[in-house]
Amino acid sequence: MKKAIVYVCVLVFAWTLPIYANVRAEVKTVKSNIELVDQARSAILIERDTGTILYAKNAHEKLPPASMTKIMTMLLIMEAIDQGQLKWNEKVRTSEYAASMGGSQIFLEPGEEMTVDELMRGIAIGSGNDASVAMAERIAGSEEAFVEMMNKKAKQLGLKDTVFKNATGLPAEGHYSSAYDMAMMAKELLKYDEITKYTGKYEDYLRENTDKKFWLVNTNRLVKFYPGVDGVKTGFTAEAKYCLTATAKKNGMRVIAVVFGAPTPKDRNAQITKLLDYAFSQYQTHPVYKKNEVIATAKVSKGKKKEVELVTAEPISVLTKKGVSMNEMKKVVKIKEVKAPIQKGKVLGTLILKQDGKELLRRPLVAKQSVAEASWWDLFKQTLQTLTKSA
């Protein structure tokens, strides 16, 4: 028997926010004949909150992502922290396998312990392959099991151009992604505000109070040289050439730019700079809701609590061309039938923004808190309270 859908249409007070007619929920690409990228194999530029594609070149071409792979590794780490499976101060022990990783590394020794915070710095700033594998083993038990999680998450995000073979981006047959998929992974990662404290740091130190003090310098030089850049991840191998998934925030608008296969680091940074300059000169966003803002309340069937608050899963904004006039919007909230148990973060409804009867965008609404299933005694007390109130 299919679950019923309860439609709660809330036509609240009208906002006066700018609406760009070409930005629609079902049309996520702004058409442009401008050729911004000429020194890279593929590229994409998106606005983070709406996901609108502002520019694309061979965006679905399957290419080796090199260390940009670690965007997915960091995403799974952030999810584990958000779900309470990890804590920043937890110490993680390095296996012999993790310590044996070549390429970029923070030179972990077998048996060495570092906190999750330290290992994340080693991944985000220093692109440590050993740190990535150590965290993969902590979360999933082995790198192989973690890679399964990575590929599962890619499917959940609807990514069709990505297959992971490892947690690091080291060369492996059949390990590939695309500019579009990398942008979507970065979009998901940037839901977690804390991540830019790591990806946006230019330099740091590990093992500070020892004689093995290790200096970390961000492989993404734009963090230092382009105002507003605070992530996300570079990549390089002989096959992949120079790659970068970058994000920058200016005047409240966050954009993500991705470049695959630039011939030199200078070319890579120049192409990303052109994409960022274009976005900030042509577009603007108008925030509607912050992340975790309460939008509605849903009644819970058979739960220890009778109601649960529905909140935004990420910031919600409207994208406009600069200088576009203000228009009226209306809000519609659709809430599913809600039955306990409910886990925090579970999608329970949908927020739809409309203008002149046309849908502009829709975003999921999630449970603000977990609600356990009620026992028979809980249900009895709830019934008794209801009868007492009615009496």
C-alpha positions as CSV (number, residue, x, y, z in Angstrom):
1,M,0.0,0.0,0.0
2,K,1.5,3.3,-1.0
3,K,2.0,6.0,1.6
4,A,-0.3,8.9,1.3
5,I,1.1,12.3,0.6
6,V,-0.3,15.1,2.6
7,Y,-0.1,18.4,0.6
8,V,0.1,21.4,2.8
9,C,0.0,24.4,0.6
10,V,1.1,27.5,2.5
11,L,0.6,30.6,0.5
12,V,2.2,33.0,2.9
13,F,2.9,36.7,2.6
14,A,4.5,37.5,-0.7
15,W,8.2,38.2,-0.9
16,T,9.6,40.9,-3.1
17,L,12.7,39.3,-4.4
18,P,14.4,39.5,-7.8
19,I,13.6,36.7,-10.2
20,Y,15.7,35.9,-13.3
21,A,13.3,34.5,-15.8
22,N,15.8,32.0,-17.3
23,V,16.6,30.4,-14.0
24,R,13.9,27.7,-13.5
25,A,13.9,24.5,-11.5
26,E,13.7,22.4,-14.6
27,V,16.2,24.5,-16.6
28,K,19.5,24.5,-14.7
29,T,21.7,26.0,-17.4
30,V,22.1,29.6,-18.4
31,K,22.9,29.6,-22.1
32,S,26.1,31.4,-23.0
33,N,28.1,31.7,-26.2
34,I,31.1,33.1,-24.3
35,E,34.2,30.9,-24.5
36,L,35.8,31.3,-21.1
37,V,38.1,28.2,-21.0
38,D,40.6,27.5,-23.8
39,Q,43.5,26.0,-21.8
40,A,41.7,23.0,-20.2
41,R,40.1,19.8,-21.4
42,S,36.8,20.4,-19.6
43,A,35.3,22.9,-17.2
44,I,32.1,24.0,-15.5
45,L,30.9,26.9,-13.4
46,I,27.8,26.7,-11.1
47,E,26.1,28.9,-8.5
48,R,26.2,26.8,-5.3
49,D,22.7,27.4,-3.7
50,T,20.6,27.0,-6.9
51,G,23.0,24.6,-8.7
52,T,22.5,26.6,-11.9
53,I,25.1,26.0,-14.5
54,L,26.5,29.3,-15.7
55,Y,29.1,27.9,-18.1
56,A,30.2,24.5,-19.3
57,K,32.7,22.9,-21.6
58,N,32.8,19.1,-22.1
59,A,31.3,19.0,-18.6
60,H,30.3,15.3,-18.8
61,E,33.6,14.0,-20.3
62,K,34.9,11.2,-18.2
63,L,38.4,12.0,-17.1
64,P,40.9,11.0,-14.3
65,P,40.2,13.4,-11.4
66,A,43.5,12.9,-9.6
67,S,43.3,14.2,-6.0
68,M,40.0,16.0,-6.6
69,T,38.8,12.5,-5.6
70,K,39.3,13.6,-2.0
71,I,36.3,15.9,-2.3
72,M,34.2,12.7,-2.0
73,T,36.5,11.4,0.8
74,M,36.0,14.7,2.7
75,L,32.2,14.6,2.1
76,L,31.9,11.1,3.7
77,I,34.0,12.3,6.7
78,M,31.8,15.3,7.2
79,E,28.7,13.1,7.0
80,A,30.1,10.8,9.6
81,I,30.8,13.8,11.9
82,D,27.3,15.2,11.3
83,Q,25.7,11.9,12.1
84,G,27.8,11.5,15.3
85,Q,29.8,8.6,14.1
86,L,33.0,10.6,14.4
87,K,34.3,13.4,16.6
88,W,37.0,16.0,15.7
89,N,39.1,15.1,18.7
90,E,39.0,11.4,18.2
91,K,42.4,9.8,17.6
92,V,42.8,7.5,14.6
93,R,45.5,4.9,14.4
94,T,47.5,4.6,11.1
95,S,47.8,1.2,9.6
96,E,50.8,-0.1,7.7
97,Y,48.8,0.1,4.5
98,A,47.8,3.7,5.1
99,A,51.3,4.7,5.9
100,S,52.6,3.0,2.7
101,M,50.7,5.4,0.4
102,G,52.8,7.2,-2.2
103,G,52.3,10.5,-3.8
104,S,51.3,13.5,-1.7
105,Q,51.5,12.6,2.0
106,I,51.9,13.8,5.5
107,F,54.3,11.0,6.2
108,L,52.3,9.1,8.7
109,E,54.1,6.2,10.4
110,P,52.5,2.8,11.1
111,G,50.9,3.0,14.5
112,E,51.0,6.8,14.6
113,E,47.8,8.4,16.0
114,M,46.3,11.7,14.9
115,T,43.0,13.3,15.6
116,V,40.3,13.5,13.0
117,D,40.9,17.3,13.0
118,E,44.6,16.8,12.2
119,L,43.9,14.2,9.5
120,M,41.3,16.4,7.9
121,R,43.9,19.2,7.7
122,G,46.3,16.8,6.2
123,I,43.8,15.9,3.5
124,A,42.3,19.3,2.8
125,I,45.5,21.4,2.9
126,G,48.2,18.9,2.2
127,S,46.3,16.4,0.0
128,G,47.7,13.6,2.1
129,N,47.0,10.2,0.5
130,D,48.1,8.5,3.8
131,A,45.7,10.6,5.8
132,S,42.8,9.9,3.3
133,V,43.3,6.1,3.6
134,A,43.7,6.3,7.4
135,M,40.3,8.0,7.6
136,A,38.7,5.6,5.1
137,E,39.8,2.7,7.2
138,R,38.4,4.4,10.3
139,I,35.0,5.0,8.8
140,A,34.5,1.8,6.7
141,G,37.0,-0.7,8.1
142,S,39.0,-0.8,4.9
143,E,39.7,1.4,1.9
144,E,37.8,-1.1,-0.3
145,A,34.7,-0.8,1.8
146,F,35.1,3.0,1.9
147,V,35.3,3.1,-1.9
148,E,32.0,1.2,-2.0
149,M,30.6,4.0,0.1
150,M,32.0,6.6,-2.3
151,N,30.4,5.0,-5.3
152,K,27.1,4.5,-3.4
153,K,27.1,8.2,-2.5
154,A,27.8,9.2,-6.1
155,K,24.7,7.2,-7.2
156,Q,22.6,8.8,-4.5
157,L,23.7,12.2,-5.8
158,G,22.6,11.2,-9.3
159,L,26.1,11.3,-10.7
160,K,26.5,9.3,-13.9
161,D,30.1,10.1,-15.0
162,T,31.9,8.9,-11.9
163,V,33.5,5.6,-10.7
164,F,36.0,5.5,-7.8
165,K,38.6,2.8,-7.4
166,N,40.4,4.4,-4.4
167,A,40.0,7.2,-1.8
168,T,43.0,9.2,-2.9
169,G,42.9,9.8,-6.7
170,L,46.1,7.8,-7.3
171,P,46.1,6.5,-10.9
172,A,43.9,3.4,-11.3
173,E,42.2,1.9,-14.3
174,G,38.5,2.7,-14.4
175,H,38.8,5.6,-11.9
176,Y,37.2,8.6,-13.5
177,S,34.8,11.5,-13.0
178,S,33.7,14.7,-14.9
179,A,33.6,18.4,-14.3
180,Y,29.8,18.3,-13.7
181,D,30.1,15.5,-11.2
182,M,32.9,17.2,-9.3
183,A,30.9,20.4,-9.1
184,M,27.9,18.4,-7.7
185,M,30.2,16.7,-5.1
186,A,31.6,20.1,-4.1
187,K,28.1,21.5,-3.9
188,E,27.1,18.7,-1.5
189,L,30.3,19.1,0.6
190,L,29.8,22.8,1.0
191,K,26.5,22.2,2.8
192,Y,28.9,21.7,5.8
193,D,30.0,25.2,6.9
194,E,33.0,23.8,8.8
195,I,34.7,22.4,5.7
196,T,36.0,25.7,4.5
197,K,37.9,26.2,7.8
198,Y,40.0,23.4,6.4
199,T,39.9,23.9,2.6
200,G,40.3,27.6,2.9
201,K,43.4,27.6,5.0
202,Y,46.6,28.4,3.2
203,E,49.1,27.0,5.6
204,D,49.2,25.1,8.9
205,Y,51.3,22.7,11.0
206,L,51.0,19.1,12.2
207,R,53.0,17.5,15.0
208,E,53.7,21.1,16.4
209,N,54.9,20.0,19.8
210,T,57.4,17.4,18.5
211,D,60.7,17.4,16.7
212,K,58.8,16.1,13.6
213,K,56.9,19.4,13.1
214,F,55.3,19.2,9.6
215,W,54.5,22.3,7.5
216,L,51.3,22.1,5.4
217,V,50.9,24.5,2.4
218,N,47.6,24.5,0.5
219,T,48.0,23.1,-3.0
220,N,45.3,25.5,-4.0
221,R,47.2,28.7,-4.3
222,L,44.1,30.7,-5.2
223,V,43.2,30.5,-1.5
224,K,45.8,33.1,-0.9
225,F,45.7,35.0,-4.2
226,Y,42.0,35.3,-5.1
227,P,39.8,37.2,-2.6
228,G,36.9,34.9,-1.5
229,V,38.4,31.6,-2.5
230,D,38.1,29.1,0.4
231,G,38.3,25.7,-1.3
232,V,38.0,23.1,-2.5
233,K,40.7,20.7,-4.0
234,T,43.4,20.5,-6.6
235,G,44.6,17.4,-8.5
236,F,47.5,16.4,-10.6
237,T,48.9,13.2,-12.1
238,A,50.8,12.8,-15.4
239,E,47.6,11.5,-17.0
240,A,45.1,13.9,-15.5
241,K,47.4,17.0,-15.9
242,Y,46.4,20.0,-13.6
243,C,42.9,20.0,-12.2
244,L,41.1,22.1,-9.7
245,T,37.7,22.4,-8.1
246,A,37.5,25.8,-6.6
247,T,34.9,27.7,-4.7
248,A,34.6,31.4,-3.8
249,K,32.1,33.6,-2.0
250,K,31.5,37.3,-2.7
251,N,28.6,39.6,-1.7
252,G,26.7,36.6,-0.4
253,M,27.0,34.5,-3.6
254,R,29.0,31.3,-3.6
255,V,30.1,29.7,-6.9
256,I,32.0,26.6,-7.8
257,A,34.4,26.4,-10.8
258,V,36.0,23.1,-12.0
259,V,38.8,22.6,-14.5
260,F,40.2,19.3,-15.8
261,G,43.3,18.8,-17.7
262,A,45.1,22.2,-17.8
263,P,48.7,21.9,-19.1
264,T,50.3,23.9,-16.3
265,P,49.4,25.1,-12.8
266,K,49.5,28.7,-14.1
267,D,47.0,27.8,-16.9
268,R,44.8,26.0,-14.4
269,N,44.6,29.0,-12.0
270,A,44.1,31.4,-14.9
271,Q,41.1,29.4,-16.2
272,I,39.5,29.2,-12.8
273,T,40.1,33.0,-12.3
274,K,38.3,33.7,-15.6
275,L,35.3,31.6,-14.5
276,L,35.1,33.2,-11.1
277,D,35.4,36.8,-12.5
278,Y,32.6,36.0,-15.0
279,A,30.3,34.7,-12.3
280,F,30.8,37.7,-9.9
281,S,30.5,40.3,-12.7
282,Q,27.3,38.9,-14.2
283,Y,25.2,37.4,-11.5
284,Q,24.0,37.8,-7.9
285,T,22.0,35.7,-5.5
286,H,19.3,36.8,-3.0
287,P,19.2,34.6,0.1
288,V,15.7,33.3,1.0
289,Y,16.5,30.9,3.8
290,K,19.5,29.8,5.8
291,K,20.5,26.2,6.4
292,N,18.5,24.6,9.2
293,E,15.8,27.3,9.2
294,V,12.4,26.0,10.4
295,I,9.8,26.1,7.5
296,A,7.0,23.9,8.8
297,T,5.9,21.5,11.5
298,A,4.6,18.0,10.7
299,K,2.4,15.7,12.9
300,V,4.1,12.4,13.8
301,S,2.2,9.2,13.9
302,K,3.2,6.7,16.6
303,G,6.1,8.8,17.8
304,K,7.3,9.8,21.3
305,K,6.8,13.3,20.1
306,K,3.6,14.4,18.4
307,E,5.3,16.8,16.1
308,V,8.6,17.4,14.3
309,E,10.0,20.6,12.8
310,L,11.0,20.6,9.2
311,V,14.0,22.6,8.3
312,T,16.0,23.5,5.1
313,A,18.8,21.0,4.3
314,E,21.0,23.8,2.8
315,P,20.9,27.5,2.1
316,I,18.2,28.5,-0.4
317,S,18.7,31.5,-2.7
318,V,17.3,32.9,-5.9
319,L,19.8,33.6,-8.7
320,T,19.4,36.7,-10.8
321,K,21.3,38.6,-13.5
322,K,22.6,41.8,-12.0
323,G,20.1,44.7,-12.1
324,V,17.0,42.6,-12.6
325,S,13.8,44.1,-11.1
326,M,12.0,42.7,-8.0
327,N,9.0,40.4,-8.4
328,E,6.6,38.6,-6.1
329,M,7.2,35.0,-4.9
330,K,4.9,32.5,-3.1
331,K,5.8,29.5,-1.0
332,V,4.3,26.0,-1.1
333,V,5.1,23.3,1.4
334,K,4.4,19.7,0.7
335,I,4.7,17.3,3.7
336,K,4.8,13.5,3.5
337,E,2.9,11.3,5.9
338,V,5.2,11.2,8.9
339,K,5.5,8.0,10.9
340,A,8.1,7.3,13.7
341,P,10.9,6.3,14.0
342,I,12.4,9.4,12.3
343,Q,16.1,10.0,12.0
344,K,17.4,13.6,12.1
345,G,18.0,14.8,8.6
346,K,15.4,12.5,7.0
347,V,13.6,14.1,4.1
348,L,10.0,14.7,5.1
349,G,8.8,17.3,2.8
350,T,9.4,19.7,-0.1
351,L,9.6,23.5,-0.3
352,I,8.5,25.0,-3.6
353,L,9.0,28.7,-4.6
354,K,6.7,30.0,-7.3
355,Q,6.2,33.2,-9.3
356,D,3.1,33.9,-11.3
357,G,2.1,30.3,-10.9
358,K,5.3,29.0,-12.3
359,E,7.8,26.9,-10.3
360,L,11.1,28.6,-9.7
361,L,12.8,25.9,-7.5
362,R,12.1,23.1,-5.1
363,R,14.2,22.0,-2.2
364,P,13.9,19.1,0.4
365,L,12.8,19.8,3.9
366,V,14.3,17.5,6.6
367,A,13.6,16.5,10.2
368,K,15.3,18.9,12.6
369,Q,15.5,16.2,15.3
370,S,15.1,12.5,15.6
371,V,11.9,11.1,16.9
372,A,11.8,7.6,18.5
373,E,8.9,5.2,18.1
374,A,6.4,5.4,20.9
375,S,5.8,2.4,23.2
376,W,2.3,1.3,24.1
377,W,2.6,3.2,27.4
378,D,3.6,6.4,25.5
379,L,0.6,6.0,23.2
380,F,-1.7,5.4,26.2
381,K,-0.4,8.6,27.9
382,Q,-0.8,10.6,24.7
383,T,-4.4,9.3,24.3
384,L,-5.2,10.1,27.9
385,Q,-3.8,13.7,27.5
386,T,-6.0,14.2,24.4
387,L,-9.1,13.0,26.2
388,T,-8.3,15.2,29.2
389,K,-7.9,18.3,27.0
390,S,-11.1,17.6,25.1
391,A,-13.0,17.1,28.4
